[in-house]
Amino acid sequence: MKVKKVSEYLKDKDYYQIIAPILTSSEFLKRKRYIHHENCSVYEHCISVSYLAYKICKKLKLNYADAAIGGLLHDFYEEPWQDHLYRKDPFFKQHGFVHAANALDNAMKYFPEYINERISDIILRHMFPLNIHPPKYAESWIVTFVDKKVSLDVLKPSKNMFKYLGLTKKNK
């Protein structure tokens, strides 16, 4: 599936009905200001992951509603990850390793009525293999793979890919 503009995904009425209460909340809308990678916001990234996972799960007759919600909340962390780039956090405390737990904490804080075991697993395990515990559910695996695909699509043309891999020199 090709990644499209978010507005295209939101035309799907069944999908929109599932995610609308989260998508339109003031807390989720803050993610429009958080850059995910290059010129893509966390808001756009999460909708892309959510919608593509929803479509795949629907086609495979899996729990597409949980995939849509889990995909939407998988990067629901507190602040832009770039704010942490130049901190001297221990390696395993850096964003890639900790943001999934942060996203789950936020999801439970702001949207507890949507969180179940499968959605928790989707959010918490989407960074596998960085987090060493693999996903438990098919929907979690799908969100994990879709997240990688969407992120790589954004990064492919980038001359700055190495900075996202932590392979650039830090400015003093």
C-alpha positions as CSV (number, residue, x, y, z in Angstrom):
1,M,0.0,0.0,0.0
2,K,1.2,3.4,-0.9
3,V,1.3,6.1,1.8
4,K,-1.1,9.0,0.8
5,K,-2.1,12.3,2.3
6,V,-3.8,12.0,5.6
7,S,-6.9,13.7,4.3
8,E,-7.4,10.8,1.9
9,Y,-7.5,8.3,4.8
10,L,-10.0,10.4,6.7
11,K,-12.5,10.1,3.9
12,D,-13.1,6.4,4.8
13,K,-16.2,6.8,7.0
14,D,-15.9,3.4,8.8
15,Y,-12.3,4.2,9.7
16,Y,-13.0,7.8,10.8
17,Q,-15.9,6.6,13.0
18,I,-13.5,4.4,14.9
19,I,-10.8,7.0,15.5
20,A,-12.7,10.3,15.5
21,P,-12.9,10.8,19.3
22,I,-9.2,10.4,19.7
23,L,-8.3,12.2,16.5
24,T,-10.3,15.3,17.4
25,S,-9.2,15.5,21.0
26,S,-7.1,18.6,21.9
27,E,-4.4,16.3,23.3
28,F,-4.0,14.3,20.1
29,L,-4.1,17.5,18.0
30,K,-1.0,18.8,19.7
31,R,1.0,16.1,17.7
32,K,0.4,18.2,14.6
33,R,3.2,20.4,16.0
34,Y,5.6,17.5,16.7
35,I,7.9,16.6,13.9
36,H,8.3,12.9,13.4
37,H,10.7,12.6,10.5
38,E,11.7,15.4,8.1
39,N,8.5,17.2,7.0
40,C,6.0,14.7,8.5
41,S,4.3,15.4,11.9
42,V,3.6,12.8,14.5
43,Y,-0.1,13.4,13.8
44,E,0.4,12.6,10.1
45,H,2.6,9.6,10.8
46,C,0.2,8.1,13.3
47,I,-2.8,8.4,11.0
48,S,-0.8,6.8,8.1
49,V,0.2,3.9,10.3
50,S,-3.2,3.6,11.8
51,Y,-5.0,3.6,8.4
52,L,-2.7,1.2,6.6
53,A,-2.8,-1.2,9.6
54,Y,-6.6,-0.9,9.7
55,K,-6.9,-1.8,6.0
56,I,-4.6,-4.8,6.2
57,C,-6.3,-6.1,9.3
58,K,-9.7,-5.6,7.7
59,K,-8.6,-7.5,4.7
60,L,-7.2,-10.3,6.8
61,K,-10.4,-10.4,9.0
62,L,-8.4,-9.4,12.1
63,N,-9.4,-6.9,14.7
64,Y,-9.1,-3.8,12.5
65,A,-10.6,-1.4,15.1
66,D,-7.9,-2.2,17.6
67,A,-5.3,-1.9,14.9
68,A,-6.7,1.5,14.0
69,I,-6.7,2.7,17.6
70,G,-3.3,1.2,18.5
71,G,-1.8,2.5,15.3
72,L,-3.1,6.0,16.1
73,L,-1.7,6.0,19.6
74,H,1.6,4.1,19.0
75,D,3.7,7.3,19.1
76,F,1.5,9.3,21.5
77,Y,4.5,10.5,23.5
78,E,4.7,13.7,25.6
79,E,7.1,15.9,23.6
80,P,8.9,16.0,20.3
81,W,11.7,13.4,20.3
82,Q,14.1,15.9,18.8
83,D,14.1,17.7,22.2
84,H,16.1,14.8,23.5
85,L,18.7,14.6,20.8
86,Y,21.5,16.4,22.6
87,R,20.8,15.2,26.1
88,K,23.2,12.7,27.6
89,D,20.7,10.0,28.4
90,P,22.1,6.4,28.8
91,F,21.8,4.5,25.5
92,F,18.8,2.4,26.6
93,K,17.0,5.5,27.9
94,Q,17.0,7.2,24.5
95,H,13.8,7.9,22.7
96,G,13.8,4.8,20.5
97,F,13.8,2.5,23.5
98,V,11.4,4.4,25.9
99,H,8.8,6.2,23.8
100,A,6.5,3.2,23.4
101,A,6.1,2.9,27.2
102,N,5.6,6.7,27.4
103,A,3.0,6.5,24.6
104,L,1.1,3.7,26.4
105,D,1.1,5.8,29.7
106,N,-0.3,8.8,27.8
107,A,-2.9,6.6,26.0
108,M,-4.1,5.2,29.3
109,K,-4.1,8.7,30.9
110,Y,-6.1,10.4,28.1
111,F,-8.1,7.6,26.5
112,P,-8.5,4.8,29.1
113,E,-11.9,3.7,27.6
114,Y,-10.1,2.6,24.4
115,I,-7.2,0.7,25.9
116,N,-7.4,-3.1,26.1
117,E,-4.8,-5.8,26.2
118,R,-4.4,-5.9,22.4
119,I,-4.1,-2.1,22.0
120,S,-1.7,-2.0,24.9
121,D,0.5,-4.6,23.1
122,I,0.3,-2.7,19.8
123,I,1.5,0.5,21.5
124,L,4.1,-1.1,23.8
125,R,5.6,-3.5,21.3
126,H,5.7,-1.5,18.1
127,M,9.4,-0.8,18.4
128,F,10.4,-4.4,18.3
129,P,13.3,-5.4,18.0
130,L,14.5,-2.3,19.9
131,N,12.2,-3.4,22.7
132,I,13.2,-7.0,23.2
133,H,9.7,-8.4,23.8
134,P,8.0,-9.3,20.5
135,P,4.4,-8.5,19.8
136,K,1.8,-11.0,21.0
137,Y,-0.9,-10.4,18.5
138,A,-1.2,-10.4,14.7
139,E,-2.5,-6.8,14.8
140,S,0.6,-5.8,16.8
141,W,2.9,-7.3,14.3
142,I,1.1,-5.5,11.5
143,V,1.3,-2.1,13.2
144,T,5.0,-2.8,13.9
145,F,5.7,-3.5,10.2
146,V,3.5,-0.7,8.9
147,D,5.2,1.7,11.2
148,K,8.6,0.7,9.8
149,K,7.3,1.0,6.2
150,V,5.8,4.4,6.7
151,S,8.9,5.7,8.5
152,L,11.2,4.4,5.8
153,D,9.0,6.0,3.0
154,V,9.5,9.4,4.7
155,L,13.2,8.8,5.2
156,K,14.1,7.3,1.8
157,P,14.8,10.6,0.0
158,S,16.4,12.1,3.0
159,K,20.1,13.1,3.1
160,N,19.6,13.2,6.9
161,M,18.8,9.6,7.4
162,F,21.9,9.0,9.4
163,K,20.8,11.5,12.1
164,Y,17.8,9.3,12.8
165,L,20.1,6.4,13.2
166,G,22.2,8.3,15.7
167,L,25.2,8.2,13.4
168,T,26.0,11.9,13.1
169,K,28.2,14.0,15.1
170,K,26.5,16.1,17.8
171,N,26.9,19.9,17.6
172,K,28.4,21.4,20.7
